[in-house]
Amino acid sequence: MKTTKFAQYLNKFFTIYLSDANGYTPMTIDSYRYVFILFLAFMEEQHIPADKVEISDLTRHNVLKYLDWLQARRGNSVSTRNQRQAVINSFIKFLMYELPEYLAEFQKILKLPVKKAPQKEISYLKTDGVKLLFDQIDINSKNGLRDYAILTLFYTTGIRVTELVGIRVKDVSLLPPATLLVHGKGQKSRFVPLTKESIATLNKYICTAGLVNDEHLNDWLFINHMGQQFTRQGIHYIVKKYAGMSREKNPALMPKDFSSHNLRNLSKNKIQTFRAKLRKQWRLAS
């Protein structure tokens, strides 16, 4: 059986272009492969078997029908449709330099607009809502003070849940300029400046939890009721717990779907302004 040009260049796209030339991970390549499995299934429905698909079948008309098919027949969301369109475009851009004789049709494919996804309603929390949330925490109890410290760090630093549960006592420096050493994605670490509110809360929490001595430097800053490192699920539970209590007090101030992600994103502009101010102070002091 004669190998089609489509098959030859698709093989080259996966075995050389994606892995060798661009260093894509196996997981990414698998996601790309699935897009073309679906494309071949679509072409089969158009009465063109997989082993008969040619480069000439890569037309604006067919690609658009494929994208519509993903939504109508496969139930793909708009965002998934757009992701798969981006994969097709990646293949087309690769082909442009391999088969310039098809350039005119390739350009038509690349000009296909990305479909606009409906915007999700964002759960905003106003200043009164933030106050209501923090007012639900009993800071006179050991766990309450811990929870207050957790929520304070979310609100004032914007760190991720995975970053928060990875903080050890030694990562906290409350001496001027007070900072938090955060361990992020890809084993990358960064220093995050702390606000006056965070400093006071963390200082009280560390003292109350008995984490002051050097022997505790490698301990987790926040531990659960089992005395173990917090999990992401544990943090989400805490936020939802106090959000639920706040909603009972005043439903108008607390959105139904409020989560730790919402809390983290509440004050991004405020955080950025604060960090810029601190960086300026540090430069002047150096």
N, C-alpha and C positions, 0 to 999 in steps of 0.2 A: 504493500500500500504506500502510495506517495505521500510524503509528509507535506502538509500545507505550510505556506509562509507564516500564517498566523501561529501555528504550532511551534515553528522554529523560533520566531521572535519572542513568543511568550516564554518559551524555555530559557532563552537568553536573558530575558528580563528578570526571571526569578533566580537563575543560577549564577549570573555574572553581575548584572546591573544592581540588583537590590542587595545581595549578600557581599560580593567582592568590592564593587565600586563604591557603594554607599554604606556598607557595614550595618545594614538593618538587622535587628535581632530576630531569632527564629520565631518568636511570638508575633512580631509585626509581619513577617513574611507569611505566616499562617493566615493572618487576617486578610492580607492581600490575596492569597490563594483562594480563600472562600468567596471573595467578590467575583472571581473569574469562574468558579464552580457554578455560582448562581447565573452568571452571564451565559455560560454554555447551556444551562438548563432553560434559560429564556430563549436562546436561539433554537433549541430543540423544539420548543413550542411554536416557533416560527417555521418549522419544517426544515431546519438546517441542522443536521447532526453535528456533534462536537468535532468529529474528524473531517468535516467538510467546511467548517468555518474558515473564511479567508480574510485577509486584510481588507479587501474591498467591502466586507460586511461591516466594518467599523465605520459607520456613517453617523452623521448627526441624528438622522431619523431613528436609526436602530438604538443608539445610546439613549436617546430621550425616551423611547418606548420601554427600554430596559429599566430606566429609573422609575418611570410610572408603574411598571410591572412590580417593582420591589415594594411599592406602597400598596398597590391594589391587590396583588396576589400573595405577597409574602407578609403583608402587614407591617412593613418597616416604618418607623417614625421618620419625620422630616430630617432630623439630625443624622439618623443612620443612612438615609438616602444620600444626604450630602457627603457623608464620610466615604461612601462607596463611589460616589461621583469623583471624589478627590483621587481615589485609587485608579479609576479609569483614566483620569487626566494624567496621572503619573506615567502610566503606560503609553499614552498618546505622546507625551513629551519625549519619552525615550524613543519612540518610533520616528518622530520628526527628523531626527538626525541619522536614522538608519534607512528610512525610506522616504526621502524628500519628494518623490514623485506623487505622494499622497498628501502633501503639505496643505493644499487648499481645503480638503475635507477635514483634516486634523484641526485646522484653525477653527472651522465651524463647530467642531465638538468642544473645543476649549472655550468657546464663547457662550456655551450653554449656561444660563444663569443658575446660580445656587438658589434653591428654594428657601424662602423665608419661613423659619419655624415660629409658631406662636409663642409669644413671651410668657413665661411662667410668672404668676403673681408672687412678688417678693414680700416676705414677712418682715416688715419694718417695725422697729421698736423705738418709740419716742423716749425722751428723757424721763417722763413720768413713768413709763413702762419699765425702764432700767431701774429706777428707784424702787418701784414696786417689787421687782424681781429680787433685788438684794435685801429688801426689808423682810422677805420670807425666811431668811436664814438666821438661825439662832447662833450668833457668834460666841455665846457664853458656853456652848457645849464644844467638846473636842472635835467631833465630826463637823459640827456647824462651822467652826472657825476654818477647818480644812476646806470645806465646800466654798466658803466665802473667798478664801485665797485662790482657789481654782477659778472661780468665776471672775475674780478681779484680774487675774492674769489674762484670761480670754478677752476681757473688755478693754484692757489697757495695752496689750501687746499684739494681739491678732495672731498669736502662734497657733499651729495646728494641734488637733487632739493628740496625734501620734507624737508630736514634739513635746507636749505637756507631760504625757505619761513617761517620757524618757528622761525627765529632769532629775538629776541627783542633787543632794545637798551642796556638794562642792561646786555646782554650776551656778549657784546664787552668790553674787557679790553685792553686799549692801553698803559698802564703803563708797564714797564719792569717787568717780561717777558710777552710780549703782547700775549693774548690768546683770543680764541673765544669759548664760551660755546655752544656746539652743542647738540641738543636734537634728538637722533636717534630712531631706532626701539625699540619696547617693553619698552617705557618710560625710556630708558637708555640714560644718558647724558655723554659727555666726553669733555675735553678741547683740543682744536686744536691750536697749536702755529701759530703765524702770521709772515709772512715775512716782511721785511722793505717796500716792495712795497705795501703790503696790509695795513700796519699801516698808511702810508702816504695817501693812497687813502681813507681809512675809516675815517681818521681824517678830511680830507677836506670835505668828503661827509656829515658827521655828523654835522659839523659846518655850511655848506651851507644849509642843510635841516632843521636847527634850532632844532636839537635834543640834544643839549648840556645840557640843564637844567634837574634837577632831575625829574621834572614833566613828562618828556618824557621817563623815564626809562622802563616803561611797554609797550611803543609803539612798533609796528613792525618796524624793521630796514628798510625794504624795502616795500613801498606801491605802488600800481598801480595808474593809472590816475584817478580812482574813489576815491582815498584816502583810499582804503581798502587793506587788506593783499593780497600779491601776491598769485596767484595760480600757480600750476605746469605748466599749459598751458601758463600762462603769461610769465614764465621764458623761456619756450621752444620757444615761439614766439620771444623773444628778441634775443636769440642766433641765430635763423634762419634768423632773420632780418639782423643782421650784417654779417652773413655768406653769405647771398645773395648779399649784397652790396660788400663784398670782392670778390665774384666770378665774379661780373661784372667788377671789376678792373683787376683781374688776375685769370682766371679760372684754370690755372695750379696749383695754390697754395691752392685752396679751393675745397675740395671734394664735390660732389653734395649732398650727404646724411649726411653732417656734422650736428651734433646736440649737445645739452647740455651734453648728455652722453659721446660723444667723447671728449668734452672739459674737462670734469671732469677727464677722464682717461688719458689725455695727458701726465701728468708729475708725474705719480705714483712713479717712481723710484726717481725722483727729490724730491718729497714730503717726501718719506721715508728717504732719506739721510738727508734732512733738519731737520726732526723730531729727528733723531738719534743724530745729532749734537747738537740740543738744549737740549735733555735729558742729554747728556754728560756735557754740560755747567751747567745745573741746579744741577747735582750731585756734580760737583766741587765747586759750589757756596754754597751748603748746608753744 
